[in-house]
Amino acid sequence: DAEDHLDAFISREAIKFMARHQDQPFFLVASFMKPHTPLYAPKEWADRYPIEAMELPEVGDISQYPAHVQQRIRGIQKHSAHQRKAHRAGYMANLAFVDTCIGAVYDALGQLGLADNTIVVYTSDHGEMDGDHGLFQKFILFEPSVRIPLIVSYPKCLPQGVVTDALTEYIGLYPTLAELAGLAGAMVG
């Protein structure tokens, strides 16, 4: 049941926190667990991504990959197509579910009148190979594993709709957010 899911709980608690502290500055991190394993999504979302409807990408030529990567790919390819499709279906269903949870938190910002005066950062810890190059999970520095979203919204100070392919590092988030919040030079004690 989606209501009993940890990420739904995190979403609800984040919304409660914002409502409690809407009249003062606050800092909130809502760290969602999905789409990490196990890849069991609430039924409503799992039903949207039936295993049999999943398509697996072609593995392609792996002959130039390091031997340990080729070995991992061969090991994964020994799993049945059904197992690999189930991984993909679970991943997609969990992404859709957590997107809904994140959307609820973001919508609450607007409902509480905080959207224009809140810096929102959306990012992830890593990507997912999701079958690309015959790999799953994150164990290699290919684009699907390392290219992750970093979305920053602060309508009163940042232009909206700007997209860049610039390389970013998390180490730059703290000074950037401190500057945007008017805390340039702030130290953590």
N, C-alpha and C positions, 0 to 999 in steps of 0.2 A: 504494500500500500504506500503510495507516494507521501501521504501525510506522516507516516512513521519513518520515513527515510532520513538519514542523518543530514543530508544536504538541505532538505526541506526545513529541518530543525534549525540549521545554521541561518537559512534565509529568514525564518520567522524571528529568531533572536536578534539578527542584525536590524531588522525593521523595528523591533521593540526598542533596541538601543538608540536608534536614531530618533524615534518618537520621544524617548525619555530625555534626550540631550539636545533636542532641536533648537533650544534657546541659548545654547552656548557652543563654543568651538569644541569639536571632538575629532578623534582619530579612531577609525574602525578598520580592522582587517577581517574580512569574511573569507576564510580559506575553505573552499569546497573540496570534498574528497573525490568526487567523480570528475573525470572518468577513470580514475585509478582502479586497479583490480581489487576485488573480483568484479567482473563486468556484468553484474546483475542489475538491470534497471527496473524501476517500477513497471508493472504490467502494461499500463497505458502507453508508456514510451517504448517498451520492448515490442509491443504489438505493431508499432509503426515501422519496425525494421526486421521483418521476418528473415530468418537465416537463409531460406531458399532464394530470396530475392537479391542477396548480396552477390556482387561480382568481385572476383579477385584480380588485381592487376597482374600483368605479365611480369615474370621475374626478370627477364632480359639477360643480357650477356654479363656474367659475373666473373669471367676469366681474368680480368685485370684487378679484381678485389684482393686484398690480403687473404692469405690462406685461412686465418681464423674467421674471417667474415664469410668466406665461401663455405666453411665447415658449418657455421651457424645457419646459413641459408639452407644448406642440404638437410640439416637436422629439422628445420621448420617445415620443409617441403615433405618430410616423411609423415607429418600429421595429415590427417584426411582433409579433403577440401571442405567437408562439413565442419570440422573443428576450426579451420582458418576462417571460414565464413561466419561461424558463431562468434569468434573473437571480434570480427569486424562489425557484426550486428550489435553486439553488446557495447562496443565502443561508441557506435553512432547513437544508440538509444540513450546511453549515459550522457553523451554530449548534449543531446536534445533536452534531457531532463535538467541537467545543471544549467543550461541556458535559460530555462524557464525559472529556475530558482534565482539566478542572477538578475533576470528581467524583473522579478518581483521586488528585489531590493532597489533596483534602479527606478522602477515606477514609484516606489514609496518615497524616494527623494523628491519627486515631483509633487506627489500628494501632500507631502509635509512642507512644501514651499522651499526646499533646500537645494534644488537642482542647479540654480544659477550661482550659488555661493558655496558649492562643494566641489573639491577636486576629486575626481573619480579616476582611479587607475585600474585597468583590467589587464591582467597578464596571466601567465602560466609558468609552471616550473620547467616543463619540457614538452616536446611534441610526441608524436606517436608515428611509427613507420606504417602501421595500418596495412601491411601487406606490400607496400612499395619495395622494390628490389627483393621481394621474397622474405622480408623481415617484418617482425612485429616488435612492439615496445620501443625502447629508446636507446639501445646499446651501441649506437654508431653516430658519428657526426655528419650524417646526411641531412639535407634540408628538412624533410618531414619531422625529424627528431629534434633539431635545434632551432628551427624557424618558428617562433612563437609570437602570439599577439602581444603588443604593448600599446594599449589604447588609453589615452589621457583625455578627459573631458573636464573643462573648466570654462563654461561659456562666457563668463564676464571678462576673462583674460586671454583665452586661447581661441584662435580661429577654428571654426567647425568644418569638418569634412576634408581636412588636409591629410594626405596619405604620403608616407615616405618609405623608402626601402633602406633608409640609413641604418647602419649597425649601431645597436645600443647595448649598454651594459647596465645591469641592476645597480652597480655601485654608484651610478649617476642619479638614481632616483631620489635618494635622500636629499642631496643638495638642491636638486631641481624643485622638489616638493616644498622644501623649507623656503626657498626663494619665492615660489608662487604664493605661499601662505604668509609672506611678509616676515619670515623668520631667518633671513639670510644671516649666516654666521652662527646660527643656533647650535649648541653642543648638546650631545646626549650625555647625561650624568650617570 
